Every structure is written in C-alpha cells, then in structure tokens.
Amino acid sequence: MSDPRDTRGEAMRRRVLGDAHVDRAHRNMSTFDAPFQEFITRGAWGEVWSRPHLTPRERSMLTITLLAALGHHDEMAMHVRATANTGASAADVQEALLHVAVYAGVPAANTAFAIAKRVLAEMTAGSSADGEGGQDR
C-alpha cells in the first residue's frame, strides 16, 4: 500500500514545479538517486509543502529566501520559476530578496537578485515555468 505522503507529495510537487519538471525528474531518476527522489517527494512535498497553515505563495517566498541566503542558486532559480504556479509575484520575490540583504548579507542578495531578474525576464518572454534548467527536485 502506498504511503499517503507519497500521493500528497507527488501532487504538490506537480502543482508547484509543474508536470514537465516532475516528469523529467522521473525520467532522469536512476537506482542511485531513487531513494533521494522518494525522500524529497515524501518529506519536502508530502509533509512540509502539504501542510495547511501556509499557502503555496508563502512557502514559495520562504523557500526562495532560504535558498538565496544559503547560496543554492540552481534551486533558487527553479523556485523563482515555480512562482508561476504558487501565486508569488515578482514583487513578492523582490521583497523576499530584500530580506536576504538585511539578514543574510548583501553579497547573497546581489547574486540572488541577478538570478531572479534573469529568470523572471525569461518567464515574461515566454520561457517555461516548469523548472527547466534547474535541478530535478
């Protein structure tokens, strides 16, 4: 029997990152990283992202802020793309990154602003919002 966190996680992952991104992650999965893919689907998406207290928009802004502060640039770009699915706006991303400047440092925010600016421009120009070019998480 499947764990309900797997079902919830898969649904939330698809809602936030898009079907194309999740399908690509599944296609690229190997026996080596399958346990990791199962872990993030169940834990990150099925447990944390599926909790009811915060909206996907709020979780999106928190995630972008944390990834920017920690210097996880590919993941941050992927989650900026995902704002097309979470309801977070460019203004929301901007405000989140201003917090990064104050609480995590100007260099981290400077890099994050450059990444977000590029990704948001790509999205405006019609590039996909499914996480293309990011990690398969």
NORPE-V749328 format. One record per residue. N is the residue number from 0. PSI is psi in degrees with one decimal (none if undefined). OMEGA is omega as a letter, one per 20 degrees, with the letter a starting at -180 (none if undefined). Layout:
BEGIN
n = <N & N>
psi = <PSI & PSI>
omega = <OMEGA & OMEGA>
END
This chain:
BEGIN
n = <0 & 1 & 2 & 3 & 4 & 5 & 6 & 7 & 8 & 9 & 10 & 11 & 12 & 13 & 14 & 15 & 16 & 17 & 18 & 19 & 20 & 21 & 22 & 23 & 24 & 25 & 26 & 27 & 28 & 29 & 30 & 31 & 32 & 33 & 34 & 35 & 36 & 37 & 38 & 39 & 40 & 41 & 42 & 43 & 44 & 45 & 46 & 47 & 48 & 49 & 50 & 51 & 52 & 53 & 54 & 55 & 56 & 57 & 58 & 59 & 60 & 61 & 62 & 63 & 64 & 65 & 66 & 67 & 68 & 69 & 70 & 71 & 72 & 73 & 74 & 75 & 76 & 77 & 78 & 79 & 80 & 81 & 82 & 83 & 84 & 85 & 86 & 87 & 88 & 89 & 90 & 91 & 92 & 93 & 94 & 95 & 96 & 97 & 98 & 99 & 100 & 101 & 102 & 103 & 104 & 105 & 106 & 107 & 108 & 109 & 110 & 111 & 112 & 113 & 114 & 115 & 116 & 117 & 118 & 119 & 120 & 121 & 122 & 123 & 124 & 125 & 126 & 127 & 128 & 129 & 130 & 131 & 132 & 133 & 134 & 135 & 136>
psi = <138.6 & 142.9 & 132.7 & -26.4 & -28.8 & -45.6 & -48.9 & -44.5 & -44.4 & -43.2 & -44.7 & -41.4 & -44.0 & -39.4 & -41.8 & -48.8 & -18.3 & 151.4 & -42.2 & -42.0 & -47.8 & -41.3 & -41.0 & -41.6 & -41.2 & -42.0 & -36.5 & -4.9 & 138.9 & 175.8 & -26.4 & -46.8 & 1.7 & -43.8 & -35.8 & -44.6 & -41.5 & -41.0 & -48.8 & -33.9 & -45.5 & -48.2 & -60.4 & -50.4 & -39.6 & -25.7 & -61.7 & -56.9 & -23.7 & -3.2 & 146.5 & -16.3 & -40.5 & 147.3 & 161.8 & -35.2 & -46.8 & -42.7 & -36.8 & -46.9 & -42.0 & -44.2 & -45.9 & -43.6 & -47.7 & -43.5 & -39.5 & -45.5 & -34.6 & -4.3 & 24.6 & 78.5 & -42.4 & -43.4 & -39.7 & -45.0 & -42.4 & -42.5 & -26.1 & -42.3 & -38.6 & -15.1 & -22.6 & -23.7 & -15.7 & -13.6 & -0.7 & 134.7 & 171.6 & -36.9 & -36.5 & -44.3 & -43.1 & -47.5 & -41.2 & -41.8 & -27.0 & -37.1 & -37.2 & -42.7 & -41.9 & -44.6 & -18.4 & -10.6 & 147.6 & -41.6 & -41.6 & -43.6 & -37.8 & -47.3 & -43.5 & -41.0 & -41.9 & -42.9 & -48.2 & -41.3 & -45.5 & -48.4 & -44.2 & -37.2 & -41.8 & -41.3 & -41.2 & -34.6 & -3.9 & 7.8 & 160.0 & 152.9 & 23.0 & 13.0 & 11.4 & 133.8 & -10.6 & -174.4 & 155.3 & 58.9 & none>
omega = <a & r & r & r & r & a & r & a & r & r & a & r & r & r & a & a & r & a & a & r & a & r & r & r & r & r & a & a & r & r & r & a & r & r & r & r & r & r & a & r & a & a & a & a & a & r & a & a & a & r & a & a & r & r & r & r & r & r & r & a & r & a & r & a & a & a & r & a & a & r & r & a & r & r & r & r & r & a & r & r & a & r & r & a & a & a & r & a & r & r & r & r & r & r & r & a & r & r & r & a & a & a & a & r & a & r & r & a & r & r & a & r & r & r & a & r & r & a & r & r & r & r & r & r & r & r & a & r & a & r & a & r & r & r & a & r & none>
END
